[in-house]
């Protein structure tokens, strides 16, 4: 594969990713390594991971697509009464002494 073919293929895959329903296609980088399309970066879900691979494979046929994307799962604990009480009491008006015998 020549350098020009590589650039054209990378651009075609990039365009396919941009047109796909991915939430953030800009977080995916496209490389051509030894005649193989390599996707790197992160996506928010398994569905986006599969969609990125599908979009790249349709644009790069018949080349193989190596999907090296990671799924970044962000989980946040629900805010409850204990969390709120901690916010309201910080900073404490009378912090504890960490030196034994002193108050």
C-alpha positions in Angstrom: 0.0 0.0 0.0 1.5 3.3 -1.0 1.6 6.4 1.1 -1.2 8.1 -0.9 -3.4 5.0 -0.5 -2.8 5.0 3.2 -3.9 8.7 3.5 -6.9 8.2 1.3 -8.0 5.1 3.3 -7.4 6.9 6.6 -9.5 9.8 5.4 -12.3 7.4 4.2 -12.4 5.7 7.6 -12.4 9.1 9.4 -15.3 10.3 7.3 -17.2 7.0 8.0 -16.7 7.5 11.7 -17.8 11.1 11.6 -21.0 10.2 9.7 -21.8 7.3 12.1 -24.1 7.9 15.1 -21.2 7.9 17.5 -21.5 10.4 20.3 -17.9 11.5 20.1 -16.1 10.2 17.0 -13.4 12.8 17.5 -12.1 10.8 20.4 -11.1 8.0 18.0 -7.8 8.0 16.1 -7.3 6.0 12.9 -4.0 4.5 11.9 -3.0 2.3 9.1 -0.4 -0.3 10.3 0.9 -3.0 8.0 -2.2 -3.0 5.8 -4.5 -3.0 8.8 -6.8 -0.3 10.0 -6.2 0.4 13.8 -8.8 2.3 15.9 -7.5 3.8 19.1 -9.1 6.0 21.7 -12.1 5.6 24.0 -15.9 5.4 23.6 -18.7 5.6 26.1 -20.3 2.2 25.6 -20.1 -1.3 24.0 -22.6 -0.1 21.4 -20.3 2.7 20.3 -17.4 0.3 20.3 -19.2 -2.0 17.9 -20.5 1.0 15.8 -17.0 2.3 15.4 -15.7 -1.0 14.2 -18.6 -1.4 11.8 -18.1 2.0 10.3 -14.4 1.5 9.9 -14.9 -2.0 8.3 -17.4 -0.7 5.7 -15.0 2.1 4.7 -11.9 0.0 4.6 -13.1 -3.2 3.0 -11.4 -5.6 2.3 -8.7 -4.6 4.9 -8.9 -6.0 8.4 -9.9 -3.6 11.3 -8.2 -3.9 14.6 -10.4 -2.4 17.2 -8.1 -1.2 20.1 -10.7 1.2 21.5 -11.4 1.2 25.2 -14.8 1.6 26.8 -14.6 4.2 29.5 -17.2 3.6 32.1 -17.9 6.5 34.4 -20.0 5.7 37.4 -21.0 8.2 40.0 -22.5 7.2 43.3 -25.9 8.7 44.0 -25.9 11.7 46.2 -27.6 10.7 49.5 -28.1 12.1 53.0 -24.7 11.0 54.2 -23.0 12.8 51.3 -25.0 16.0 51.9 -24.2 15.9 55.7 -20.5 15.6 54.8 -20.7 18.6 52.6 -22.5 20.7 55.2 -20.1 19.8 58.0 -16.9 20.6 56.0 -14.8 22.3 57.1 -15.6 21.3 60.7 -15.8 24.2 63.1 -13.8 22.2 65.7 -11.5 19.8 63.9 -10.2 16.9 65.9 -6.6 17.0 67.2 -4.3 14.3 65.9 -1.8 14.8 68.7 -2.4 12.5 71.6 -3.4 14.3 74.8 -4.2 17.6 73.1 -7.7 18.9 72.3 
